[in-house]
């Protein structure tokens, strides 16, 4: 019992410390500053864009992993989950080597189309997508595995194409898992720092998201850093509240 209480205290105490040390009286002024508003606006825009990007590419990938078997299936799944254990700054370095001006893909993009990705807002979206995509894929893959494949078979016997079956049968059944995965993906993208700073930098109004602004403020304006940290804690609690029913149903099952 005592080790359990110690573990709980270890997790809760830092959050309580933020709540206690928060400058409640000056909170409106701190959060309405141009730096805070710009970082918040950029974070909301980029996390939303990265979540949509992850949904477009992640849902089909989750379906392939859940419903098909092919040589190298385990290797592909391991690669999908790699960003979960990869240090974020290493992910940023990898993105630079792939999409930088001299990168594997970045050089042809720059030479042929004049497209430069690093240190732009698009780089923020890609960095967030890189670290957040596994959260969506794993959640959606689980939803596809849990759905009864016999419904798909019944639709096929009635003449439905694979695309029609996916759109009208498989997707609606897995929708709760997709929503949960999208929420987790959005939350992870919102908190991304290491890969974003390495690949996109920290330029106000362009690439400086809320985590980067917290890091900058911590060195010059600790109260502002605490205020933004409080906002991110609120966002995290909101995510927990949104996913509570899914967790409860999963545990009871």
C-alpha positions as CSV (number, residue, x, y, z in Angstrom):
1,X,0.0,0.0,0.0
2,X,2.8,2.4,0.9
3,X,4.6,2.0,-2.4
4,X,1.3,2.6,-4.3
5,X,0.7,5.8,-2.3
6,X,4.3,6.8,-3.0
7,X,3.8,6.3,-6.7
8,X,0.6,8.3,-6.7
9,X,2.2,11.1,-4.8
10,X,5.1,11.2,-7.2
11,X,2.6,11.6,-10.1
12,X,0.3,14.1,-8.4
13,X,2.8,16.4,-6.5
14,X,4.2,18.1,-9.6
15,X,0.7,19.0,-10.9
16,X,-0.3,20.3,-7.4
17,X,2.9,22.3,-7.3
18,X,1.9,24.0,-10.6
19,X,-1.5,24.8,-9.2
20,X,-0.1,26.2,-6.0
21,X,2.6,28.3,-7.7
22,X,0.3,29.6,-10.4
23,X,0.1,33.4,-10.5
24,X,-3.7,33.4,-10.3
25,X,-4.0,37.2,-9.9
26,X,-2.0,38.0,-13.0
27,X,-3.2,35.0,-15.0
28,X,-5.4,37.0,-17.4
29,X,-2.6,39.4,-18.3
30,X,0.0,36.7,-18.7
31,X,-2.3,34.6,-21.0
32,X,-3.3,37.6,-23.1
33,X,0.2,38.7,-23.9
34,X,1.1,38.6,-27.6
35,X,3.6,35.8,-27.0
36,X,1.2,33.6,-25.2
37,X,-1.7,34.2,-27.6
38,X,0.6,33.6,-30.6
39,X,1.9,30.4,-29.2
40,X,-1.6,29.2,-28.3
41,X,-3.0,30.0,-31.7
42,X,-0.1,28.3,-33.5
43,X,-0.4,25.2,-31.3
44,X,-4.1,24.9,-32.0
45,X,-3.7,25.3,-35.7
46,X,-0.7,23.0,-36.1
47,X,-2.1,20.2,-33.8
48,X,-5.4,20.3,-35.6
49,X,-3.6,20.0,-39.0
50,X,-1.3,17.2,-37.8
51,X,-4.3,15.3,-36.3
52,X,-6.1,15.5,-39.6
53,X,-3.0,14.4,-41.4
54,X,-2.6,11.5,-39.1
55,X,-6.3,10.5,-39.6
56,X,-6.0,10.6,-43.4
57,X,-2.9,8.3,-43.4
58,X,-3.2,6.5,-40.1
59,X,-6.7,5.0,-40.4
60,X,-5.8,3.1,-43.7
61,X,-2.5,2.0,-42.1
62,X,-4.4,0.8,-39.0
63,X,-6.8,-1.2,-41.2
64,X,-4.0,-2.8,-43.1
65,X,-2.3,-3.9,-39.8
66,X,-5.6,-5.1,-38.3
67,X,-7.1,-6.9,-41.3
68,X,-4.3,-8.2,-43.5
69,X,-1.4,-10.5,-43.1
70,X,1.8,-10.1,-45.1
71,X,5.4,-10.9,-44.9
72,X,7.1,-8.4,-42.6
73,X,3.9,-7.5,-40.8
74,X,5.6,-7.5,-37.4
75,X,8.4,-5.4,-38.7
76,X,6.0,-2.8,-40.1
77,X,4.1,-2.7,-36.8
78,X,7.4,-2.2,-34.9
79,X,8.3,0.7,-37.2
80,X,4.9,2.3,-36.7
81,X,5.4,2.2,-32.9
82,X,9.1,3.3,-33.0
83,X,8.3,7.0,-32.4
84,X,6.8,6.0,-29.1
85,X,10.2,5.0,-27.7
86,X,12.4,7.1,-29.8
87,X,13.7,10.3,-28.0
88,X,11.9,13.2,-29.6
89,X,15.1,15.1,-30.4
90,X,16.3,12.0,-32.3
91,X,13.1,12.1,-34.2
92,X,13.8,15.7,-35.1
93,X,17.3,14.9,-36.3
94,X,15.9,12.1,-38.4
95,X,13.4,14.4,-39.9
96,X,16.2,16.9,-40.8
97,X,18.2,14.2,-42.4
98,X,15.2,13.1,-44.4
99,X,13.5,16.4,-45.2
100,X,16.2,19.0,-44.8
101,X,17.8,20.9,-47.7
102,X,20.4,18.2,-48.0
103,X,18.1,15.4,-46.9
104,X,17.1,12.2,-48.6
105,X,13.8,13.7,-49.7
106,X,14.4,17.3,-49.0
107,X,17.1,17.9,-51.6
108,X,15.0,16.7,-54.5
109,X,12.1,18.8,-53.2
110,X,14.3,21.9,-53.0
111,X,16.1,21.3,-56.4
112,X,13.0,20.4,-58.4
113,X,10.2,22.4,-56.8
114,X,12.0,25.0,-54.6
115,X,10.2,23.6,-51.5
116,X,12.0,24.0,-48.2
117,X,10.4,22.4,-45.2
118,X,12.6,22.8,-42.1
119,X,12.1,25.8,-39.8
120,X,8.6,26.5,-41.2
121,X,5.1,26.0,-39.9
122,X,4.8,23.0,-42.1
123,X,7.8,21.5,-40.3
124,X,5.9,21.9,-37.0
125,X,3.0,19.9,-38.4
126,X,5.2,17.2,-39.7
127,X,7.2,16.9,-36.5
128,X,3.9,16.7,-34.5
129,X,2.6,14.1,-36.9
130,X,5.7,12.0,-36.6
131,X,5.4,11.6,-32.8
132,X,1.6,11.5,-32.6
133,X,0.8,9.1,-35.5
134,X,1.5,5.9,-33.5
135,X,-1.1,6.9,-30.9
136,X,-3.8,7.0,-33.5
137,X,-2.7,3.9,-35.4
138,X,-2.6,1.7,-32.2
139,X,-6.0,2.9,-31.0
140,X,-7.7,2.5,-34.4
141,X,-6.0,-0.8,-35.0
142,X,-7.5,-2.1,-31.8
143,X,-10.9,-0.8,-32.8
144,X,-10.7,-2.6,-36.2
145,X,-9.6,-5.8,-34.5
146,X,-12.4,-5.6,-32.0
147,X,-15.1,-5.2,-34.8
148,X,-16.6,-8.4,-36.0
149,X,-15.2,-9.3,-39.4
150,X,-18.4,-11.2,-40.2
151,X,-20.2,-7.9,-41.0
152,X,-17.6,-7.3,-43.7
153,X,-18.1,-10.8,-45.0
154,X,-21.9,-10.3,-45.1
155,X,-21.6,-7.0,-47.0
156,X,-19.2,-8.7,-49.5
157,X,-21.7,-11.5,-50.1
158,X,-24.3,-8.9,-50.9
159,X,-22.1,-7.5,-53.6
160,X,-20.5,-4.6,-51.8
161,X,-17.0,-3.6,-53.0
162,X,-14.2,-3.5,-50.5
163,X,-14.3,0.3,-50.4
164,X,-18.0,0.4,-49.9
165,X,-17.8,-2.1,-47.1
166,X,-15.0,-0.1,-45.5
167,X,-17.0,3.1,-45.8
168,X,-20.4,1.9,-44.8
169,X,-19.7,-1.0,-42.4
170,X,-16.2,-1.1,-41.0
171,X,-15.6,2.6,-40.5
172,X,-18.9,3.3,-38.5
173,X,-18.2,0.3,-36.2
174,X,-14.7,1.5,-35.5
175,X,-15.7,5.2,-35.2
176,X,-15.4,5.4,-31.4
177,X,-11.8,4.0,-31.6
178,X,-11.0,6.5,-34.3
179,X,-12.3,9.4,-32.2
180,X,-10.4,8.2,-29.2
181,X,-7.2,7.8,-31.3
182,X,-7.7,11.3,-32.8
183,X,-8.1,12.9,-29.3
184,X,-4.9,11.1,-28.1
185,X,-3.1,12.1,-31.2
186,X,-4.1,15.8,-30.8
187,X,-3.0,15.8,-27.2
188,X,0.4,14.3,-28.0
189,X,0.9,16.7,-30.8
190,X,0.0,19.6,-28.5
191,X,2.7,18.6,-26.1
192,X,5.5,17.9,-28.6
193,X,8.7,19.8,-28.0
194,X,11.9,18.0,-28.8
195,X,11.3,17.0,-32.4
196,X,9.6,20.3,-33.2
197,X,12.4,22.5,-31.9
198,X,15.1,20.4,-33.6
199,X,13.3,20.2,-37.0
200,X,11.3,23.5,-37.0
201,X,13.1,25.8,-34.5
202,X,11.5,28.3,-32.2
203,X,10.5,31.4,-34.2
204,X,7.7,33.5,-32.7
205,X,4.5,33.3,-34.8
206,X,6.0,30.7,-37.1
207,X,7.2,27.7,-35.2
208,X,7.1,28.6,-31.5
209,X,4.4,26.4,-30.1
210,X,3.2,26.4,-26.5
211,X,5.9,24.0,-25.2
212,X,8.6,26.0,-26.8
213,X,7.1,29.2,-25.4
214,X,7.1,27.6,-21.9
215,X,10.8,26.8,-22.3
216,X,11.6,30.3,-23.4
217,X,9.6,31.9,-20.6
218,X,11.1,29.7,-18.0
219,X,14.4,31.4,-18.5
220,X,13.1,35.0,-18.6
221,X,9.5,35.1,-17.2
222,X,8.8,32.1,-14.9
223,X,5.2,33.3,-14.1
224,X,4.4,33.2,-17.8
225,X,5.8,29.7,-18.1
226,X,3.7,28.6,-15.2
227,X,0.6,30.1,-16.7
228,X,1.1,28.4,-20.0
229,X,1.9,25.1,-18.2
230,X,-1.4,25.5,-16.4
231,X,-3.2,25.8,-19.7
232,X,-1.6,22.7,-21.0
233,X,-2.6,20.8,-17.8
234,X,-6.2,21.9,-18.4
235,X,-6.1,20.6,-21.9
236,X,-4.7,17.3,-20.7
237,X,-7.4,17.0,-18.1
238,X,-10.0,17.7,-20.8
239,X,-8.6,14.8,-22.9
240,X,-8.8,12.5,-19.9
241,X,-12.5,13.5,-19.4
242,X,-13.3,13.0,-23.0
243,X,-11.8,9.5,-23.0
244,X,-13.1,8.5,-19.6
245,X,-16.1,6.5,-20.8
246,X,-14.0,4.6,-23.3
247,X,-11.5,3.7,-20.6
248,X,-14.2,2.6,-18.1
249,X,-15.9,0.5,-20.8
250,X,-12.5,-1.0,-21.8
251,X,-11.7,-1.9,-18.2
252,X,-15.2,-3.4,-17.5
253,X,-14.9,-5.5,-20.7
